[in-house]
């Protein structure tokens, strides 16, 4: 039986910026610095590890996307790797060239 972390790893999806717009507008789209493991941070969120999450925010390694980001994403035709951690979408920039 897979561990919760292993299960999260199987749930990572990739989508274009257009799919993320509704989540940005409802202020539920979180951008994670690419130096962090997406599934591990999602797992910390599931465990409600507020200290860990607060450190990421304080170090500007996790932030809510702003409506202003949408125009930049449109111009750059961005894609994201993401996991749903209710009520949030936790995401990282995705580039097939680098991931």
C-alpha positions in Angstrom: 0.0 0.0 0.0 1.5 3.4 -1.0 2.3 6.0 1.7 0.3 9.3 1.6 3.4 11.0 0.1 3.6 8.3 -2.6 -0.1 8.7 -3.3 0.4 12.5 -3.7 3.2 11.9 -6.2 0.8 9.9 -8.4 -1.7 12.8 -8.4 0.6 15.5 -9.9 -0.9 16.9 -13.1 0.3 19.3 -15.7 -2.0 22.0 -17.2 -1.8 25.3 -19.1 -2.2 28.7 -17.3 -5.7 29.0 -18.7 -6.9 26.1 -16.5 -5.5 27.9 -13.4 -7.2 31.3 -13.9 -10.4 30.4 -11.9 -8.2 29.4 -8.9 -6.2 32.6 -9.1 -9.4 34.6 -9.2 -10.8 32.9 -6.1 -7.4 33.4 -4.4 -6.7 29.7 -4.0 -3.7 29.3 -6.3 -0.4 28.9 -4.5 2.9 29.1 -6.3 5.7 27.0 -4.9 9.4 27.7 -5.7 10.7 25.0 -8.0 13.5 24.1 -5.6 11.0 22.4 -3.4 9.4 19.0 -3.9 5.7 19.6 -4.8 4.4 16.4 -3.3 6.4 16.9 0.0 5.0 20.4 0.4 1.5 19.2 -0.4 2.0 16.5 2.3 3.0 19.1 4.8 -0.1 21.1 3.9 -2.3 18.0 4.4 -0.6 17.4 7.8 -1.4 21.1 8.7 2.3 21.8 9.4 1.8 25.5 9.8 5.4 26.3 10.9 6.8 24.7 7.7 4.3 26.6 5.5 4.9 29.8 7.4 8.7 29.5 6.8 8.1 29.0 3.0 5.9 32.1 2.9 8.3 34.2 5.0 11.2 33.1 2.6 9.1 34.0 -0.5 9.1 30.4 -1.5 5.4 30.1 -1.4 2.9 32.7 -2.4 -0.6 33.3 -3.6 -0.7 34.1 -7.3 -2.2 37.5 -8.1 -4.5 38.5 -10.9 -1.6 40.5 -12.3 0.3 37.2 -12.9 -2.4 36.1 -15.4 -1.3 38.6 -18.1 2.4 37.5 -17.8 1.3 33.8 -18.0 -0.8 34.6 -21.1 2.2 36.2 -22.8 4.6 33.4 -21.8 2.0 30.6 -22.4 2.9 29.1 -19.1 2.3 25.5 -17.9 2.1 24.3 -14.3 2.7 21.1 -12.4 0.0 21.0 -9.7 -1.7 19.1 -6.9 -5.1 19.9 -5.4 -4.9 20.3 -1.6 -8.4 21.5 -0.7 -9.2 24.3 -0.8 -6.0 25.2 -2.7 -4.2 24.4 -5.9 -0.5 24.0 -5.1 1.6 24.6 -8.2 5.0 25.1 -9.7 6.1 26.4 -13.1 6.5 23.6 -15.6 8.7 23.6 -18.6 9.2 20.4 -20.6 12.7 21.5 -21.3 13.7 21.6 -17.6 11.4 19.1 -15.8 
